[in-house]
Amino acid sequence: LFDSMSRTVASVQSGDIFPRSISEITAEWLSMTLGQSVSNLEAKRIGADRGMLGDVFRLTFDSSKGGTQSIIAKFASDREESRASALKAGIFLREISFYREIAHMIESRVPQCFGAWYDDRTAEFLLLLESISFDDTVDQTVGISKREAEMMMMELARLHVPVAKLGAAANSMFPFTENRRLINQKMFIQRGWPNLRNILDEPGEWDTEQLIDGLAHAHRRAAGLPEVFLHGDVRADNLLYSPDRSEVVLVDWQGACLGARTWDLAYFLIQCLTVDDREKWQSDLLMLYCDEVARVTPGISHQNLFAEVESELGIGAWFPLIVACSLFVVADCTEPRTLQLARTIAQRALHMLEATGEL
């Protein structure tokens, strides 16, 4: 199947005709798109409880190339408010651009893409991706093991390519500290923090304006740090660990951007580890990361890099707090897991922000 689907990612154009929802994908359309006969097509929604902003389905079908095959179909959310926020922030277009421009340039394991369509008027899109077997018992709210964290640190070291190495492809991504992004993040605090604070066990005394000022200060400091390519949403729900732990695959590239390493590193440590585990393992994990970066990136000193990421780690802790606030704006808060994720993320982020003197 995959050998017959080695075509480049489809064009991204306003007004492209493509299925906008799972009900519009037919065996006839899929046959034409994949270049083979498809029959007995079935679709099953997946990831509904994993905090995703889009709607994701596994398509299973019989292929004329032989046997039963499966691929992933990912659509924009059917919630208008979510799509409006995505259009303003460009997050869906970012994922499309990643598969078109960047994916083939990095060493990290990512899903193969068989087709991508996007409408820049509505932020509706469709991605057809490789279906990957993974351990679905990994739970972000519980946290991951040290071995799993080590695997991901190695992936991040290979992912964080210096911007200069990307060449013209870097133009498809914008900086994390771009002013439009900061404006959007401030909006999430304004609209989300009052609701988020109400569900926290220890919300603290910080008001909305204090948090906005702290975020703006972090952006200014991060703007002076070296830029690399970032995933932007390195949380356990976006990490597909193989059952035998031989590999981990990064998915959901809607947050891809350019910026300081601290945004990804702090985000990962907060999102994927309990507070106790992070405090026990943080130094070892950062050392492992710096070792691998120094190995794959000529001219980088392990010692200097470790000093940088350790001293600036608190900057990145602001981002998961923003994400927790944003769930009250872009996600479905009637889903119990959405509130659970928001509470867990926020409490871990606030702990690091306090520990590093950011609050």
C-alpha positions in Angstrom: 0.0 0.0 0.0 2.6 2.6 1.1 4.8 2.0 -1.9 1.9 3.0 -4.2 1.4 6.2 -2.2 4.8 7.8 -2.5 3.4 10.9 -4.1 4.1 14.3 -2.7 1.7 16.0 -0.3 -1.3 17.5 -2.2 -1.4 21.2 -2.9 -2.7 23.7 -0.3 -5.1 26.1 -2.0 -8.0 28.2 -1.0 -11.2 26.6 -2.2 -9.7 23.2 -2.8 -12.5 20.6 -3.2 -11.9 17.9 -0.6 -13.9 16.0 2.1 -14.5 18.3 5.0 -15.9 15.6 7.3 -15.8 11.9 7.7 -19.2 11.5 6.1 -17.8 12.9 2.8 -15.0 10.3 2.5 -16.3 7.5 0.2 -14.6 4.4 -1.2 -14.7 6.0 -4.6 -12.9 9.2 -3.5 -10.3 7.3 -1.5 -9.7 4.9 -4.4 -9.0 7.9 -6.7 -6.8 9.6 -4.1 -4.7 6.6 -3.2 -4.4 5.3 -6.8 -5.9 1.9 -6.0 -9.2 0.2 -5.6 -10.7 0.5 -2.1 -13.6 -1.5 -0.8 -15.3 -2.3 2.5 -14.4 1.1 3.9 -15.0 1.6 7.6 -14.2 4.6 9.8 -13.7 4.7 13.6 -13.1 7.9 15.6 -10.0 7.9 17.7 -8.4 10.3 20.1 -11.6 12.0 21.2 -10.4 11.9 24.8 -6.8 13.0 24.1 -7.2 16.8 24.0 -7.0 17.1 20.2 -8.3 20.1 18.4 -9.2 18.2 15.3 -11.4 15.1 14.6 -9.3 12.0 13.9 -10.5 8.7 12.4 -8.9 5.4 11.5 -10.0 4.3 8.0 -9.9 0.5 7.4 -10.4 -0.9 4.0 -9.6 -3.8 1.6 -7.1 -2.7 -1.0 -6.6 -4.0 -4.5 -2.9 -4.0 -3.6 -3.6 -6.8 -1.2 -5.1 -7.4 2.2 -6.8 -5.1 4.7 -5.1 -1.7 5.2 -5.6 1.3 7.4 -4.7 5.0 7.4 -5.6 8.0 9.5 -7.9 10.8 8.4 -7.6 14.0 10.4 -10.1 16.9 10.0 -10.5 20.3 11.5 -12.8 20.4 14.5 -16.5 20.9 13.7 -16.8 23.5 16.4 -16.9 27.0 14.8 -15.2 28.7 17.7 -12.3 26.2 17.6 -11.9 26.8 13.8 -12.0 30.5 14.2 -9.2 30.4 16.8 -7.2 28.0 14.6 -7.6 30.4 11.6 -6.4 33.3 13.6 -3.4 31.5 15.0 -2.7 29.5 11.8 -2.3 26.2 13.7 -4.0 24.0 11.2 -2.0 25.5 8.3 1.2 25.0 10.4 0.6 21.3 10.4 -0.1 21.2 6.7 3.1 23.2 6.1 5.1 20.9 8.3 4.3 17.9 6.3 4.9 19.7 3.0 8.1 21.6 3.9 9.9 20.3 7.0 9.1 16.6 7.7 11.6 15.2 5.2 14.4 17.4 6.7 14.4 16.1 10.3 15.5 12.8 11.8 12.7 12.4 14.3 10.2 9.7 13.5 7.0 11.2 12.2 4.0 9.6 10.4 4.2 9.4 6.6 1.8 11.8 4.9 -0.3 10.6 1.9 -2.3 13.8 1.2 -3.0 17.2 2.7 -5.7 19.8 1.8 -6.5 23.1 3.4 -9.0 26.0 3.0 -7.5 29.2 4.2 -11.0 30.9 4.3 -12.4 28.4 6.9 -9.4 26.6 8.3 -11.0 23.3 7.3 -8.4 20.7 6.3 -7.8 17.0 5.7 -4.7 15.0 6.4 -4.2 11.4 5.3 -1.5 9.9 7.5 0.2 6.6 8.2 -1.6 4.5 10.8 0.8 3.6 13.6 0.4 0.9 16.2 1.1 2.3 19.7 0.5 1.6 23.4 -2.7 3.5 24.1 -2.4 2.9 27.9 0.1 5.8 28.1 -1.8 8.5 30.1 -0.7 12.1 30.2 -2.4 12.8 33.5 -0.6 9.8 35.2 2.8 10.7 33.6 5.4 8.6 31.8 8.3 6.5 33.0 11.9 7.7 33.1 12.8 5.3 30.2 10.0 6.8 28.1 11.1 10.4 29.0 14.7 9.5 28.0 13.4 8.2 24.6 11.6 11.5 24.0 14.6 13.6 25.1 16.7 11.9 22.4 13.9 12.6 19.8 13.8 16.3 20.8 17.6 16.6 20.5 17.3 15.3 16.9 14.2 17.4 16.2 15.7 20.7 17.3 17.4 21.6 14.1 19.0 25.1 14.0 16.9 27.4 11.9 19.8 28.1 9.5 19.9 24.4 8.6 16.3 24.5 7.3 17.1 27.1 4.6 14.0 28.4 2.7 11.8 25.8 4.4 12.0 27.9 7.6 9.8 30.5 5.8 6.8 28.1 6.2 7.0 28.5 10.0 6.8 31.7 12.1 8.7 32.4 15.4 7.2 31.4 18.7 7.7 34.9 20.0 6.0 36.6 17.0 3.7 39.4 18.3 0.5 37.9 16.8 1.1 34.7 18.8 1.7 36.7 22.0 -1.6 38.5 21.4 -3.4 35.2 20.9 -1.8 33.8 24.1 -2.8 36.9 26.1 -6.4 36.3 24.9 -6.3 32.7 26.2 -5.3 34.0 29.6 -8.0 36.7 29.6 -10.7 34.2 28.6 -9.4 31.0 30.2 -7.7 31.9 33.5 -10.9 32.8 35.4 -12.4 29.5 34.5 -9.2 27.5 35.0 -8.6 29.1 38.4 -12.0 27.9 39.6 -11.1 24.2 39.2 -7.6 24.3 40.7 -6.9 22.9 44.2 -4.4 25.7 44.9 -5.0 28.6 42.4 -2.7 31.1 44.2 -3.3 34.8 44.3 -2.3 35.7 40.7 -4.8 37.7 38.7 -5.1 37.9 34.9 -3.0 41.0 34.4 -0.1 39.6 36.5 0.0 36.5 34.3 -0.1 38.5 31.1 2.8 40.7 32.3 4.8 37.6 33.2 4.1 36.0 29.8 5.2 39.1 28.0 8.4 39.3 30.0 9.2 35.6 29.2 8.6 36.3 25.4 11.1 39.2 25.5 13.8 37.1 27.2 13.2 34.1 24.9 13.5 36.3 21.8 17.2 36.7 22.5 17.9 32.9 22.6 19.1 30.8 19.6 16.2 29.6 17.5 15.6 25.9 16.5 12.7 24.1 15.0 10.1 23.2 17.6 7.2 20.7 17.8 5.3 23.0 20.1 3.0 20.5 21.7 5.2 17.7 23.2 2.8 16.0 25.5 2.2 12.4 26.2 -1.0 12.3 24.2 1.0 13.3 21.1 3.7 10.6 21.7 3.0 7.2 20.2 5.2 4.7 22.0 5.4 1.3 20.4 4.3 -1.6 22.6 7.9 -2.9 22.9 9.3 0.7 23.4 11.6 0.3 20.4 10.4 3.7 19.1 8.3 6.8 19.8 6.5 8.7 17.0 5.7 12.4 17.3 2.2 13.3 16.0 0.0 16.5 15.9 2.2 19.2 14.4 -0.2 22.1 14.7 2.1 23.8 17.2 5.2 23.6 15.0 7.2 26.8 15.0 10.7 28.3 15.4 12.0 29.4 18.8 14.1 28.8 21.9 14.6 25.2 23.0 13.2 26.0 26.4 9.6 26.2 25.0 9.7 22.5 24.0 11.8 21.3 26.9 9.9 22.8 29.8 6.6 22.0 28.1 7.6 18.3 27.8 8.8 18.0 31.3 5.6 19.6 32.7 3.1 17.9 30.4 4.6 14.4 30.7 5.9 14.1 34.2 4.4 14.4 37.7 5.9 17.1 39.8 7.8 14.6 41.9 9.2 12.7 38.9 10.2 15.9 37.2 12.1 17.1 40.2 13.9 13.7 40.5 14.7 13.2 36.8 15.0 16.7 35.4 18.8 17.2 35.6 19.5 13.7 34.2 17.1 14.2 31.3 18.5 17.6 30.4 22.1 16.2 30.5 21.0 13.4 28.2 19.4 15.9 25.8 22.5 18.1 25.8 24.8 15.1 25.1 22.7 14.2 22.0 22.5 17.8 20.7 26.2 18.2 21.0 26.7 14.9 19.2 24.5 15.7 16.2 25.1 19.5 16.0 28.7 20.6 15.2 29.9 23.6 17.2 27.7 23.2 20.2 29.3 22.7 23.6 27.5 20.3 25.9 28.5 22.3 29.0 27.4 25.6 27.6 24.1 24.2 26.3 23.3 22.6 29.7 23.9 25.9 31.5 21.6 27.7 29.0 18.7 25.3 29.1 18.8 24.9 32.9 18.9 28.6 33.6 16.2 29.5 31.1 13.9 26.5 31.7 11.4 28.6 33.6 10.6 30.7 30.5 9.1 27.7 28.8 6.9 26.9 31.8 4.6 29.7 30.7 3.5 27.9 27.6 1.8 24.9 29.2 -0.1 27.3 31.5 -1.4 29.1 28.4 -2.4 25.8 26.9 -4.4 24.9 30.0 -6.2 28.3 29.7 -6.8 27.8 26.0 -8.7 24.6 26.6 -11.6 26.7 27.9 -11.7 28.5 24.5 -10.9 26.0 21.8 -11.7 22.6 23.3 -15.0 20.9 24.3 -15.2 21.4 28.0 -18.2 19.1 28.3 -15.6 16.3 27.9 -14.5 15.3 31.5 -11.0 14.6 30.3 -10.6 18.2 29.0 -11.1 19.6 32.5 -8.8 16.9 33.9 -6.1 17.8 31.4 -6.5 21.6 32.1 -6.2 21.1 35.9 -3.2 18.7 35.7 -1.3 20.8 33.2 -1.9 24.1 35.1 -0.9 22.7 38.5 2.4 21.3 37.1 3.1 24.5 35.2 2.5 26.7 38.2 4.8 24.6 40.3 7.7 25.1 37.9 6.9 28.8 37.4 7.1 29.2 41.2 10.2 27.0 41.6 12.1 29.0 38.9 11.1 32.4 40.2 8.8 33.2 37.2 6.0 33.9 39.7 
